[in-house]
Amino acid sequence: MDSFSLILLTKNTSALPIIGPIWNLIVSVLGLIMNTIYRSLEYVGIGNIGLAIIIFTIVMRIILFPTSFRQQKSSRMMQLMQPEMKAIQEKYKNKTDNASMMAQQEEMKALYEKYGTSMTSGCLPLLLQMPVIFALYRIIMNIPAYVPSVYTIYENVLNAIGGSSAAQKLVDFGTNNNLESILKQLHYLGTTSTDYTSDQISNLIIDFLYKLDPSQWSNLASIFPEASSKIEIAASEAARINNFLGINLSTAPSSMGLIPNVYWIIPILAGLFQYLSSKLMTNANQAMADGNDQSAQMMKSMNLMMPLMSVWFCFTFASGIGLYWCASSGVMILQQLLLNKYFSGISDKEMIEKSLARANAKRAKKGLAPIDEKSVEKRIIAAKEKAEASENNRLELIAKQSVKTKESTDYYNQNAKPGSLASKANMVQLYNDRNEKKNK
């Protein structure tokens, strides 16, 4: 079976599910980038997964930079719009009738047009980033699926221990070596179902072997003594490509115990970088950070929680994932510094003018009239007048109903003390008299 077929099988039988052809395409393209980087490093004699992860992360962050730029620009526009948005929200605060809600929506839409932006401009960059970011994790967690030369290292062990027939023995080995969570992710190497082919089981085994740390490799040799020489060679190769500044990237810091050691560097750096990144983003969105509304409070909470989550995440998972997390946060810090410097050199007026110019260029392509402040103001005034007219009609109907109710009450309560038994009897009598007259 050729290497490309093996890679596809490994993708389809790995811990994370494939969620459609678009996702599969994204992962495959990014996998080719990762393979190109690793092969280039091998070509110059420094084939190393840690270095490949760092370069891969830098490349991907450069590719995603336009979406980060758009998100930052959208955040800046939201800051400029914030006072007017709050004024509109305050004006319609306690009005829940349909006309008022429609008027509020119309005013908000006009406000976005006034600044040359849209309600979805801040969400779109995030939506574009999310599938790519998830795909990055997918690749980092399962490098053999995308780098054939790394796959070969573990394939040699697979063949030496008997291929797919060794699955149950490996499950027992994993259970005895605290690898239950990994086995669960890998569907217990296909031993709990008859739906897996031998090729799929073989690739699940390779996924499993890739996650073993040096001490577990030593234990594996005692389980398969007939393949001990192949296992020792693979363990040596795995240690070489996974070694990064004295840290084995297949080893989780948590497995090294609670006594401070070199493996703690990655979780600590991850938390520090995440804190700095959050701080820089908060400074870039100062209007939201200074607010007292729910979104501001949520941002403050996230700034505290995210660094702690980063530390725990990188402490628990293999150091390769933590290295990617650190590299990604480090590049994001540099990008945020550049973006903050760029946007600090643009005045609010210039920002709005550029945004309007881009919006009008798009409208011109669609044959629409350009947006100007007067047309927007007219729309806002029209929305206000519509809301006021609707409110006046509602109040008028209430007033008319009140008059009718009063007239009816006065009619039925005439010649009697209001609320008395006589008044109620009189109401019944008058009601009957009125109906009799109508029927004659």
Sequence and secondary structure as in RCSB ss.txt:
>XXXX:A:sequence
MDSFSLILLTKNTSALPIIGPIWNLIVSVLGLIMNTIYRSLEYVGIGNIGLAIIIFTIVMRIILFPTSFRQQKSS
RMMQLMQPEMKAIQEKYKNKTDNASMMAQQEEMKALYEKYGTSMTSGCLPLLLQMPVIFALYRIIMNIPAYVPSV
YTIYENVLNAIGGSSAAQKLVDFGTNNNLESILKQLHYLGTTSTDYTSDQISNLIIDFLYKLDPSQWSNLASIFP
EASSKIEIAASEAARINNFLGINLSTAPSSMGLIPNVYWIIPILAGLFQYLSSKLMTNANQAMADGNDQSAQMMK
SMNLMMPLMSVWFCFTFASGIGLYWCASSGVMILQQLLLNKYFSGISDKEMIEKSLARANAKRAKKGLAPIDEKS
VEKRIIAAKEKAEASENNRLELIAKQSVKTKESTDYYNQNAKPGSLASKANMVQLYNDRNEKKNK
>XXXX:A:secstr
  HHHHHHHHHHTSSS    HHHHHHHHHHHHHHHHHHHHHHHTT   HHHHHHHHHHHHHHHTHHHHHHHHHHH
HHHHHHHHHHHHHHHHTTT  SHHHHHHHHHHHHHHHHHTT  TTTTHHHHHHHHHHHHHHHHHHHTGGGT HHH
HHHHHHHHHHTTGGGGHHHHHHHHHHTT HHHHHHTGGGGTT S   HHHHHHHHHHHHHT  HHHHHHHHHH G
GGHHHHHHHHHHHHHHHEETTEETTS GGGG SS  GGGHHHHHHHHHHHHHHHHHHHHTHHHHT  SHHHHHHH
HHHHHHHHHHHHHHHHS HHHHHHHHHHHHHHHHHHHHHHHHHHTS HHHHHHHHHHHHHHHHHHTT     HHH
HHHHHHHHHHHHHHHHHHHHHHHHHHHHHHHHHHHHHTTTS TTSHHHHHHHHHHHHHHHHHHH 
